[in-house]
Amino acid sequence: MKFVSTRGQAPAVDIDAALVAGLAPDGGLYVPDTIPAADLARPRDSLADTALATLAPWFAGSRIQSHLPGLCADAFAWPAPLRALAGDGDHLLELFHGPTAAFKDYAARFLAGALSALRTPHAADSTILVATSGDTGAAVASAFHRRPGFAVVILYPEGRVSPRQAHGLECWGDNVRAFRIDGSFDDCQRLAKDALSDADLRARRPLTTANSISLGRLLPQAAYYAHAAAHHYAAHARPLNVIVPTGNLGNACAAFIARAMGAPLGEIRLACNANDTLPRFFGGAGYLPQPTRATLANAMDVGAPSNFERLRHWHGDDVALRGAFVARSVDDAAIRATIRNAEARHGIVPCPHTAAGLHLLEALRADGDRRDWAVVATAHPAKFDAIVEPLVGHAVPVPPALAACLARPAQGVRLGREPDALRRMLLDA
Ligand SMILES: *Cc1c(COP(=O)(O)O)cnc(C)c1O
């Protein structure tokens, strides 16, 4: 299986090279020449088994093909329950049971295992450069912490993540360093992309990415959609439709991949916050990246969703792409109201990102939609206690893994947002 760049100016590579490189040398994202099919309609016992079935075709011929069962067992070690909510056909796909309480734990853990397995003995240490709007950095830090041969550099927008998210980025130490950038997530992402496409820098300091632009992050995420959809279909003989809280489009792309591979998924609907680049595009306007706006659902504060290039590549032209997805913007007032009413209405307390998805579900029901829907619960509400608790009027219990992370001391460093500051820091380290 070969992977080409969305920008068409880089040589085709195999999966191993695509994983190690992260970003293609022409600045594009790696995409497969075709999306392979797999028997994903059959429900499997464990999430790790489904992950193996989902990932096996992608790793045919890889140097680490024989490691795949172990990598899947390690990365899909905690459940992703599809929980039925109070309303008919309403579900929550809970992806927040991992070590840093967000869905990104699964794929970050997989990528860390895969890159470790791909490492050749005596290779120079590799630096994982990760721009984060709050949750990616913690998941990547947890996955790579104390892993021999790897260092992690996290760039995050100062003041734009929740206090508990900031703690989760800064509490690691050892081979993990966190830098606060005076800017937005898009500034952080631009810094990371510039460094990754700086051939001179990369020759002196082996660099890779763990953002969802990396295939090693993207592909594993297809597994929990395949698992939930297969079990739902086996029980009800109806496809599962999903509402995905969306920022960089990584999680939604993974749902698209799962469906394209054969998982019994129906519609994939995108819930965005006030950053409405995607709702505007899908509503018929052009693709016009916007400066980021800070919202309550900060992990979705993205004005230039990086995986858009992949969706465009797969759909050929914008008319076809617009026909394939519905995207809606949910503002902070609606997110607040949804959190406030969620216990009475659905029997759950959502994080602000999940609340954006729930809001779209409520709108669909109000329009008379009778299909089976799962809102993807992307993070645990305890990570956003300062927002959620005043709205629901009580404390939200902290899951044990998150509590352990919060109990450790935190330390981060400020870094200027000019590209040279990052370059100098990477070369000095
Ligand atoms: C990262 C994240 C999102 C957005 O996911 P994308 O793959 O970037 O679209 C949504 N919610 C939470 C809690 C996240 O951490």
The ligand as an SDF file (V2000), in Angstrom:
LIG
                    3D

 15 15  0  0  0  0  0  0  0  0999 V2000
   -9.1660   17.3290   19.7730 C   0  0  0  0  0  0  0  0  0  0  0  0
  -10.5310   17.4290   20.3220 C   0  0  0  0  0  0  0  0  0  0  0  0
  -11.6380   17.6490   19.5040 C   0  0  0  0  0  0  0  0  0  0  0  0
  -11.5050   17.8780   18.0060 C   0  0  0  0  0  0  0  0  0  0  0  0
  -11.0280   16.7350   17.3580 O   0  0  0  0  0  0  0  0  0  0  0  0
  -10.4260   16.8700   15.8620 P   0  0  0  0  0  0  0  0  0  0  0  0
   -9.9130   15.5240   15.5480 O   0  0  0  0  0  0  0  0  0  0  0  0
   -9.3350   17.9010   15.9460 O   0  0  0  0  0  0  0  0  0  0  0  0
  -11.5240   17.3190   14.9910 O   0  0  0  0  0  0  0  0  0  0  0  0
  -12.8960   17.6610   20.0800 C   0  0  0  0  0  0  0  0  0  0  0  0
  -13.0520   17.5080   21.4200 N   0  0  0  0  0  0  0  0  0  0  0  0
  -12.0080   17.3060   22.2300 C   0  0  0  0  0  0  0  0  0  0  0  0
  -12.2560   17.1540   23.6830 C   0  0  0  0  0  0  0  0  0  0  0  0
  -10.7220   17.2510   21.7280 C   0  0  0  0  0  0  0  0  0  0  0  0
   -9.6850   17.0680   22.5550 O   0  0  0  0  0  0  0  0  0  0  0  0
  1  2  1  0
  2  3  1  0
  2 14  2  0
  3  4  1  0
  3 10  2  0
  4  5  1  0
  5  6  1  0
  6  7  2  0
  6  8  1  0
  6  9  1  0
 10 11  1  0
 11 12  2  0
 12 13  1  0
 12 14  1  0
 14 15  1  0
M  END
$$$$
